[in-house]
Amino acid sequence: MFNQDGRPGDGQRSAQNFHHHHGGAFRGDPIFLLQKIGFGRGIKVADLGSGDGFYTIPISQMVGPEGKVYAVDLNSQALSVLRDNIQTSPNAPNNIETVTADMANTGIEARSIDVVFLANSFHNARNSDALIKEIVRLLKPGGRVVDIDWMKKQTPFGPPYSIRFNEAEVTELFRKAGFVVEEQFHPDQYHYCLTFRLDPSNQEIRTEGSGKVNRSLGEAEPHQHIV
């Protein structure tokens, strides 16, 4: 589980591939996976590439009213759906702030986040180095990253094989930025889940030789916060 003290206890999707994100094979029940990962009450979470809030809303309930979740997505239509979903949710949470922004340029205060959460979104980064640099900027010392994404193999649905990362590639990118792996598992036959911890002594991005990957998925729009 991620507690308030952080202990265990760039780019964005286009509207066309929105359906690959945050749902996928997990559309049945997000609670089981989130409980396995664990989110402590009172922490701040940045859900990068939040989509319509499939994970955002249950995370907000897990962190409680004393916590906060930033839902970051470049797709304003998806965030509009998220806001509608918040209003129709039982005990509608009031601790979610939607942010229309590129994942690699969120505009959120530096070193204010306990956990960065990515679900089926890392593979859409136009520049993996820029995204990881932003993640480092956001995290408090000792902060965590949860990365759920599609395995790099042919599947009957999901994003193109060519833009997927395998677990070793993702692990190496984060390792070179000062992270260590805390947990690795497969929630189903199509996805992996990796959790990383940022070593407080290494909270400066190291991009040299980090295997930068560039994507051309359109230009980022200026970020704007909408409560």
C-alpha positions in Angstrom: 0.0 0.0 0.0 1.2 3.6 -0.7 0.8 5.6 2.5 1.0 9.4 3.0 4.7 9.1 3.7 5.3 7.2 0.4 6.1 3.8 1.9 4.6 0.7 0.4 1.4 -0.5 2.6 5.3 13.3 -23.3 2.5 12.7 -24.9 -1.0 11.7 -24.9 -3.5 9.5 -26.7 -5.5 10.9 -29.6 -9.2 10.6 -29.6 -8.9 7.7 -32.1 -7.1 5.5 -29.7 -8.9 6.6 -26.6 -10.6 3.2 -26.3 -7.2 1.5 -25.8 -6.7 3.4 -22.5 -7.7 2.8 -18.9 -10.2 0.1 -19.8 -9.0 -2.7 -22.0 -9.3 -6.0 -20.4 -9.8 -4.3 -17.0 -13.3 -2.9 -17.8 -14.8 -5.6 -15.5 -13.5 -4.6 -12.1 -10.8 -2.0 -11.4 -11.2 -2.4 -7.6 -9.4 -5.8 -7.5 -6.3 -4.5 -9.2 -6.2 -1.2 -7.3 -6.6 -3.0 -4.0 -3.7 -5.3 -4.9 -1.6 -2.2 -5.7 -2.8 -0.3 -2.6 -3.4 3.4 -2.1 -3.2 4.9 1.4 -5.6 7.5 2.6 -4.5 11.1 2.4 -2.0 10.8 -0.4 -1.9 12.8 -3.7 -2.0 10.9 -6.9 -1.4 12.0 -10.5 -3.4 9.8 -12.9 -1.6 10.6 -16.2 -3.8 9.8 -19.2 -6.8 9.4 -17.0 -9.4 9.1 -19.8 -13.0 8.9 -18.6 -11.9 8.1 -15.0 -12.2 4.3 -15.0 -9.4 4.2 -12.4 -9.5 7.9 -11.3 -12.8 7.6 -9.4 -12.0 4.5 -7.4 -8.6 5.8 -6.6 -10.2 9.0 -5.3 -12.4 6.9 -3.0 -9.4 5.0 -1.7 -7.3 8.1 -0.9 -10.3 9.6 0.8 -11.4 13.2 1.2 -8.1 14.2 2.8 -6.3 13.0 -0.4 -6.4 14.3 -3.9 -6.3 12.9 -7.5 -5.2 14.9 -10.5 -6.8 13.5 -13.7 -4.5 14.5 -16.5 -5.5 14.0 -20.1 -5.0 15.9 -23.4 -8.4 14.7 -24.6 -10.9 17.3 -23.3 -13.8 15.1 -24.4 -12.6 12.3 -22.2 -12.3 14.7 -19.2 -15.8 15.9 -19.9 -17.0 12.4 -19.6 -15.0 12.0 -16.4 -16.7 15.0 -14.9 -20.1 13.6 -15.8 -19.1 10.2 -14.3 -18.1 12.0 -11.1 -21.5 13.6 -10.8 -23.3 10.3 -11.3 -21.1 8.2 -9.0 -22.4 7.2 -5.6 -21.1 9.6 -3.0 -19.6 11.7 -5.8 -16.0 12.4 -4.9 -14.9 16.1 -4.5 -11.2 15.4 -4.4 -10.6 15.1 -8.2 -9.1 17.9 -10.2 -9.1 17.5 -14.0 -6.2 18.9 -15.9 -6.2 19.3 -19.7 -2.6 18.9 -20.5 0.1 16.8 -22.1 1.4 14.1 -19.7 4.9 15.4 -20.1 3.9 19.0 -19.2 1.2 18.8 -16.6 1.7 22.2 -14.8 1.1 20.5 -11.4 3.3 21.7 -8.6 6.7 20.1 -8.4 7.4 17.5 -5.7 3.8 17.4 -4.6 2.7 13.9 -5.7 3.0 10.7 -3.7 2.1 8.3 -6.6 2.1 8.7 -10.4 -0.4 6.3 -11.9 -0.3 5.3 -15.6 -2.7 2.8 -17.1 -2.3 1.9 -20.8 -0.8 5.3 -21.4 3.0 5.1 -21.2 3.1 3.6 -24.7 1.5 6.7 -26.1 4.2 9.1 -24.9 5.7 11.1 -27.8 9.0 11.3 -25.9 9.5 8.8 -23.1 12.4 10.8 -21.6 10.3 13.9 -21.4 7.5 12.0 -19.7 9.8 10.4 -17.1 11.5 13.8 -16.5 8.0 15.2 -15.7 7.3 12.2 -13.4 10.5 12.9 -11.5 9.6 16.6 -11.2 6.1 15.7 -9.8 7.1 13.1 -7.2 8.0 13.8 -3.6 11.3 12.2 -2.5 10.7 8.5 -2.3 7.5 8.7 -4.4 6.1 5.9 -6.4 5.1 5.1 -10.0 2.5 2.5 -11.1 2.7 1.6 -14.7 0.0 -0.7 -16.2 0.3 -1.4 -19.9 -0.1 -3.8 -22.7 2.4 -6.6 -23.1 4.5 -6.4 -26.2 2.9 -9.2 -28.1 0.2 -9.7 -30.7 -3.2 -9.5 -29.1 -6.7 -9.5 -30.7 -7.3 -5.9 -29.5 -5.3 -3.0 -28.1 -2.7 -0.6 -29.4 -0.4 -1.4 -32.4 2.4 -3.8 -31.5 5.0 -1.3 -32.9 4.3 1.3 -30.1 4.3 -1.0 -27.2 7.1 -1.4 -24.6 8.1 -4.6 -23.1 8.7 -4.8 -19.3 12.5 -4.8 -19.6 12.4 -1.6 -21.8 10.2 0.2 -19.3 12.3 -1.0 -16.4 15.5 0.2 -18.0 14.1 3.7 -18.8 13.0 4.2 -15.2 16.2 2.7 -13.7 18.3 5.2 -15.6 16.1 8.0 -14.1 16.9 6.8 -10.6 14.0 4.4 -9.9 14.1 0.9 -8.5 11.5 -1.8 -9.2 9.3 -2.7 -6.2 6.8 -5.1 -7.8 6.1 -6.7 -11.1 3.1 -8.9 -12.0 0.6 -9.7 -14.7 -3.0 -8.8 -13.8 -4.2 -10.7 -16.9 -3.0 -12.3 -20.1 -2.6 -9.0 -21.9 -1.1 -6.6 -19.4 1.7 -6.1 -17.0 2.0 -4.0 -13.9 5.2 -2.5 -12.7 5.7 -0.4 -9.6 8.8 1.8 -9.1 10.1 3.8 -6.2 12.2 7.0 -6.8 15.4 6.9 -4.7 15.4 10.3 -2.9 19.1 10.6 -3.6 18.6 10.3 -7.3 15.8 12.9 -7.9 17.5 14.4 -10.9 16.7 12.9 -14.3 19.6 11.2 -16.1 18.7 11.3 -19.8 22.1 10.4 -21.3 21.8 7.1 -23.0 18.3 6.5 -21.7 16.9 5.1 -24.9 14.7 8.1 -25.8 11.7 7.2 -27.8 9.9 9.9 -29.9 6.2 9.6 -30.9 4.4 11.9 -33.4 0.9 12.0 -32.0 0.1 15.7 -32.4 1.1 18.9 -30.6 0.3 19.4 -26.9 -2.3 21.9 -26.0 -1.7 24.5 -23.3 -2.6 23.0 -19.9 -5.6 24.3 -18.0 -6.9 23.2 -14.6 -10.6 22.6 -14.3 -12.0 21.7 -10.9 
